[in-house]
Amino acid sequence: MTPRPTRPGLRSSVTAAFAVGAMLLSVALSLGTYLSARHVLVEQRERTALRQAFADAALVRDSLRTPGTGVSEALNSVAPPAGASMYVRRDGEWYSSSLDQSGEELAAEVRPIVGSGSVGVAWTALTEPNALVVGIPLPAVDAEYYEVAVADELDATLRTLSIALMVGAALTTLAGAGLGRAASARVLAPLGDVASAALSVSEGNLRTRLRDTRDPDLSVLVGAFNHMVDALHDRIERDARFAADVSHELRTPVTTLRTSLTLLQRADGLSAQARHAVQLMSEELARFHRALEDLLALGRLDAGINEAELRPTGARELARQALVTSGRPRTLLQAQDSTPDPAVLVDRPQMVRALINVYDNADLHGRGFARVVVSEHPQHVEVHVRDRGPGVPPGDRQRIFERFARAGGAKAGTGSGLGLSIVAQTVNQHGGTVWCTHAEDGASEFVIRLPRHAAREEA
């Protein structure tokens, strides 16, 4: 399959447009300047050659009037200007002051004009460079005078002018490209601010706003973006409050139902079928209660981490407290207590709850919680939680952190489907990341990475 060509970016397009515009403008100006200068120089050269030819023709005519003076003697008596040749046609014969070229060929274009009794001026390309031919009739001596002046100086001047104009056009094109680059950077700078703000909003920082500007063209964009973020923030807060309110309103009747079912389970005289039904109701109600608690936790997280109380806490201390709070033995934490506990800046209750959710996930879906290991690095701390299961398929390792997503397990259907999503949102709002990978023995390993808090460690 042939790959589609990549379209140039906006900055490249603007730079190219400026460069092409500058090139076209400079070429037009250079061409106009060259043609105007060439016209002036050519006219000036023609006037100079005409004056010189009239002067030389007068000298030749006066010499020919002298009795006994031949045409060759008359030509030799006149000193032509540098680069010029003189020709005289008399009685059908051609006489020349130079033997370089035939006067008949050089004067071919002006001979009809001179033959009619007028002065003729024309350019010829028979020389290198071109030459100016001036023809003057001499009726007093029954002759025609021709003077051929090679335009060496004019050619050199025009060549120098053309080179200078081409260099100027090239420099103008480069200057236009540089100006286009600077202009595109200036134009794209607000778009870069919008992109950075949008990225910050997508990462969950809904307090991000664009700064007000006095630019009337950008004020509309800034106002629309900030209004969009405000509306998004309000919508998320309404949804979070709605979920929290619903969960809170359901907590009381659920608690009443659990208490009633507990009393019913302890009652005597229930048949085996009724006791089994009561047990199923109790399990489903417990699952429903866990889902309500998770929804309340998600509602608090959606309200923002800024409402939490962040304190520097040891990573091993967090892992150990999560084990104790969930009723698990401390020996599941494999760490070197002799080394300083790496510190992280977290809201302690939220992070403990997140770790407990990972532990519970290992028990519910990973055939049992195996161990937790805390590893420290120069810039971050990692908490590794390993289970005893067969591992999570690669295609489900990212999806299991979505809300109400499950990937099977030994006790499928016992969780709320919100535990790992709470973990992901909690860790992300603390500036960290969480992912699922596989261990050497094929089991699943969940890794929570949090930034280190060096200030507490130095203290």
SEKOLSE-546290 format. One record per residue (C-alpha): x, y, z; residue in one letter. Coordinates in steps of 0.1 Angstrom, whole numbers, padded with zeros to 4 digits, always signed. Each point is the difference from the previous one (the first is absolute). Layout:
BEGIN
XYZA/...
***
This chain:
BEGIN
+0000+0000+0000M/+0014+0034-0010T/+0004+0023+0030P/-0019+0033-0003R/+0023+0030-0003P/+0003+0020+0032T/-0015+0035-0003R/+0022+0029+0012P/-0009+0015+0033G/-0015+0035+0005L/+0034+0015+0009R/+0017-0015-0031S/-0029+0012-0022S/+0001+0036+0014V/+0038+0001-0004T/-0002-0013-0036A/-0027+0025-0008A/+0021+0029+0013F/+0030-0013-0019A/-0019-0004-0032V/-0016+0034+0004G/+0034+0016+0007A/+0016-0018-0030M/-0028+0011-0024L/+0002+0036+0012L/+0037+0001-0001S/+0001-0015-0035V/-0026+0025-0013A/+0019+0029+0015L/+0033-0013-0013S/-0014-0006-0035L/-0015+0035+0000G/+0032+0015+0012T/+0021-0019-0025Y/-0023+0009-0030L/-0001+0037+0011S/+0037+0002+0005A/+0007-0018-0033R/-0023+0023-0019H/+0017+0031+0015V/+0035-0013-0006L/-0007-0011-0036V/-0015+0034-0008E/+0030+0017+0015Q/+0023-0023-0019R/-0018+0007-0033E/+0002+0038+0005R/+0037-0002+0008T/+0007-0022-0031A/-0021+0023-0022L/+0019+0031+0011R/+0033-0017-0005Q/-0010-0014-0034A/-0011+0035-0012F/+0033+0015+0011A/+0020-0028-0017D/-0021+0002-0031A/+0006+0038-0003A/+0038-0006+0002L/-0002-0027-0027V/-0021+0023-0022R/+0024+0029+0004D/+0029-0023-0008S/-0017-0013-0031L/-0006+0036-0012R/+0037+0005-0002T/+0012-0006-0036P/+0021-0031-0003G/-0011-0016+0033T/-0012-0036-0002G/-0025-0017+0022V/+0026-0021+0018S/+0021+0032+0007E/-0031+0017+0013A/-0008-0029+0024L/+0036-0001+0012N/-0001+0037+0008S/-0028-0006+0025V/+0006-0017+0033A/-0031-0021+0009P/-0010-0005+0036P/+0011-0031+0019A/-0019-0031-0012G/-0015+0017-0031A/+0006-0006-0037S/-0006+0024-0029M/-0013-0010-0034Y/-0005+0021-0032V/-0019-0011-0030R/+0007+0019-0032R/-0006-0009-0036D/-0010-0035+0011G/+0032-0007+0018E/+0004-0005+0038W/+0029+0016+0019Y/+0007-0009+0036S/+0022+0012+0028S/+0001-0036+0013S/+0004-0033-0016L/-0019-0020+0027D/-0034-0002-0017Q/-0016+0010-0033S/-0018+0033+0001G/-0026-0012-0025E/-0012-0027+0025E/+0000+0023+0030L/-0018+0028-0017A/-0026-0021-0017A/-0029+0011+0023E/+0006+0038-0004V/+0011+0001-0037R/-0035+0004-0013P/-0006+0029+0023I/+0033+0017-0009V/-0006-0006-0036G/-0033+0019+0002S/+0020+0030+0014G/-0008-0004+0037S/+0022-0008+0030V/-0004-0036+0011G/+0006-0015+0034V/-0003-0037+0008A/+0014-0028+0022W/+0017-0030-0014T/+0007-0034+0015A/+0028-0009-0023L/+0026+0011+0026T/+0007-0011+0035E/-0014+0018+0019P/-0026+0018-0022N/+0010+0031-0018A/-0018+0032-0009L/+0001+0010-0038V/-0004+0036-0010V/-0004+0009-0037G/+0003+0036-0013I/-0004+0010-0037P/+0028+0023-0014L/-0016+0014-0031P/+0026+0028-0003A/+0027-0027-0008V/-0024-0026-0014D/+0007-0025+0028A/-0016-0017+0030E/+0017-0001+0033Y/-0006-0028+0026Y/+0014-0003+0035E/-0003-0032+0020V/+0005+0003+0037A/+0002-0032+0021V/-0019+0005+0033A/+0026-0015+0024D/-0006+0024+0028E/-0037-0002-0003L/+0000-0038+0000D/+0023-0001+0031A/-0023+0026+0017T/-0031-0020-0007L/+0016-0032+0010R/+0011+0015+0034T/-0035+0014+0005L/-0017-0033-0007S/+0023-0018+0024I/-0007+0026+0027A/-0037-0002-0005L/+0000-0038+0001M/+0020+0000+0033V/-0025+0026+0013G/-0029-0022-0010A/+0015-0030+0017A/+0007+0019+0032L/-0035+0015-0001T/-0015-0036-0003T/+0021-0012+0030L/-0011+0031+0019A/-0036-0008-0009G/+0004-0036+0012A/+0014+0012+0033G/-0028+0025+0004L/-0025-0027-0008G/+0016-0022+0026R/-0001+0027+0026A/-0036+0009-0009A/-0012-0036+0001S/+0016-0004+0034A/-0018+0031+0012R/-0033-0012-0015V/+0003-0035+0014L/+0010+0011+0035A/-0036+0004+0011P/-0009-0034-0015L/+0029-0015+0020G/-0015+0015+0032D/-0034-0014-0009V/+0015-0034-0007A/+0018+0000+0033S/-0031+0010+0018A/-0021-0026-0017A/+0025-0027+0009L/-0001+0012+0036S/-0038-0002+0000V/+0001-0035-0016S/+0023-0011+0028E/-0027+0010+0025G/+0012+0035+0010N/-0034+0018-0005L/+0013+0031+0017R/+0022+0008-0031T/-0010+0033-0017R/+0015+0021-0028L/+0012+0034+0011R/-0021+0030-0012D/+0014+0019-0030T/-0004+0034-0015R/+0002-0013-0035D/-0035+0003-0015P/+0006-0029-0024D/+0011-0024+0028L/-0024+0012+0027S/-0028-0019-0016V/+0020-0033+0000L/+0012+0005+0036V/-0036+0008+0011G/-0014-0030-0018A/+0026-0024+0014F/-0004+0012+0036N/-0038-0002-0003H/+0003-0035-0013M/+0022-0011+0029V/-0024+0017+0025D/-0029-0018-0015A/+0019-0033+0000L/+0010+0006+0036H/-0035+0007+0010D/-0013-0030-0018R/+0025-0023+0017I/-0008+0014+0034E/-0037-0004-0006R/+0005-0036-0010D/+0023-0007+0029A/-0025+0016+0025R/-0028-0019-0016F/+0018-0033+0004A/+0011+0009+0035A/-0035+0011+0010D/-0016-0031-0014V/+0025-0022+0017S/-0004+0018+0033H/-0038-0002-0002E/+0002-0038-0007L/+0025-0006+0028R/-0026+0003+0028T/-0026-0025-0014P/+0029-0024-0010V/+0013+0001+0035T/-0035-0007+0014T/-0004-0029-0024L/+0034-0015+0010R/-0010+0002+0036T/-0033-0016-0006S/+0016-0028-0020L/+0025-0006+0027T/-0028-0004+0026L/-0019-0023-0025L/+0031-0022-0004Q/+0001-0005+0037R/-0036-0009+0003A/-0010-0035+0008D/-0025-0021-0019G/+0010+0010-0035L/-0001-0028-0026S/+0032-0008-0019A/-0015+0015-0032Q/-0009+0033+0018A/+0034+0001+0017R/+0017-0004-0033H/-0021+0028-0015A/+0008+0023+0030V/+0037-0008-0005Q/-0002+0009-0037L/-0017+0033+0009M/+0026+0008+0025S/+0029-0006-0025E/-0017+0021-0027E/-0008+0028+0025L/+0037+0000+0012A/+0011+0003-0036R/-0025+0029-0005F/+0014+0016+0032H/+0035-0002-0014R/-0011+0016-0032A/-0016+0028+0019L/+0031+0006+0020E/+0021+0000-0033D/-0024+0025-0016L/+0003+0023+0030L/+0038-0003-0003A/-0001+0008-0037L/-0023+0030+0007G/+0026+0013+0025R/+0028-0005-0025L/-0020+0017-0028D/-0004+0030+0023A/+0038+0005-0002G/+0032-0010+0019I/+0004+0036+0011N/-0026-0006+0027E/+0022-0028+0015A/+0026+0005+0026E/+0034-0008-0015L/+0027-0010+0024R/+0035-0016-0004P/-0003-0037+0008T/+0023-0029-0003G/-0008-0024-0028A/+0006-0032+0021R/-0021+0015+0028E/-0029+0004-0024L/+0003-0035-0013A/+0002-0013+0036R/-0030+0020+0012Q/-0020-0013-0030A/+0008-0036+0011L/-0009+0007+0036V/-0032+0018-0009T/-0012-0028-0023S/+0008-0027+0026G/+0030-0015-0019R/+0033-0010+0016P/+0028+0025-0001R/+0023-0028-0012T/-0014+0005-0035L/+0020+0032-0002L/+0035-0009-0012Q/+0022+0030+0007A/+0033+0009+0017Q/-0010+0019+0032D/+0036+0009+0007S/+0001+0024-0030T/-0018+0034+0002P/-0036-0001-0011D/-0004+0019-0033P/-0025+0028+0004A/-0029+0009-0022V/-0024+0029+0002L/-0035-0015+0002V/-0034+0002+0017D/+0005-0029+0024R/-0036-0014+0002P/-0005+0002-0038Q/+0033-0018-0007M/-0006-0027+0026V/-0034-0006-0015R/+0016-0003-0035A/+0025-0025+0013L/-0027-0021+0017I/-0019+0000-0033N/+0030-0015-0017V/+0004-0026+0027Y/-0037-0009-0002D/+0003-0003-0038N/+0028-0025+0004A/-0021-0020+0024D/-0032+0002-0021L/+0014-0004-0035H/+0036-0011+0004G/-0004-0033+0020R/+0014+0017+0031G/+0022+0029+0010F/+0037-0012+0000A/+0021+0030+0012R/+0007+0037-0003V/+0034+0015-0006V/+0011+0036+0002V/+0029+0011-0022S/+0016+0034+0000E/+0015+0019-0029H/+0017+0034-0002P/-0032+0019-0011Q/-0028-0023+0009H/-0012-0029+0022V/-0017-0032-0013E/-0023-0023+0019V/-0002-0035-0016H/-0031-0021+0009V/+0002-0036-0013R/-0027-0027+0000D/+0000-0038-0006R/-0022-0001-0031G/+0007-0008-0036P/+0005+0036-0010G/-0021+0026-0018V/+0000-0003-0039P/+0019+0028-0016P/-0031+0013-0017G/-0018+0005+0034D/+0028+0016+0020R/-0011+0035-0009Q/-0037-0007-0001R/-0002-0013+0036I/+0006+0035+0013F/-0033+0012-0015E/-0032+0002+0020R/-0020-0032+0002F/+0026-0019-0020A/+0009-0036+0010R/+0024-0025-0014A/-0012-0033+0015G/+0015-0015+0031G/-0006-0028+0026A/-0028+0020+0016K/-0016+0018-0029A/-0030+0021+0008G/+0009+0007+0037T/+0016+0034-0007G/-0017+0033-0008S/+0021+0006-0031G/+0012+0034+0014L/+0029-0010+0021G/+0028+0004-0026L/-0016+0031-0015S/+0002+0016+0035I/+0036-0011+0002V/+0008+0016-0034A/-0017+0033+0007Q/+0015+0003+0035T/+0035-0007-0013V/-0004+0024-0030N/-0012+0028+0022Q/+0031-0005+0022H/+0022+0005-0030G/+0008-0037-0004G/-0008-0029-0024T/-0012-0036+0004V/+0002-0029-0024W/-0003-0037-0001C/+0027-0023-0012T/+0010-0037+0003H/+0026-0015+0024A/+0026-0026-0007E/-0023-0028+0011D/-0029+0012-0022G/-0020+0016+0028A/-0013+0036-0002S/+0019+0029+0016E/-0015+0034+0005F/+0024+0028+0003V/-0008+0034+0016I/+0026+0027-0007R/+0000+0032+0021L/+0024+0030-0001P/+0024+0001+0029R/-0002+0028+0026H/+0036+0009+0006A/-0008+0027+0026A/-0012-0025+0026R/+0030-0023-0006E/+0025+0028+0005E/-0018+0011+0032A/
***
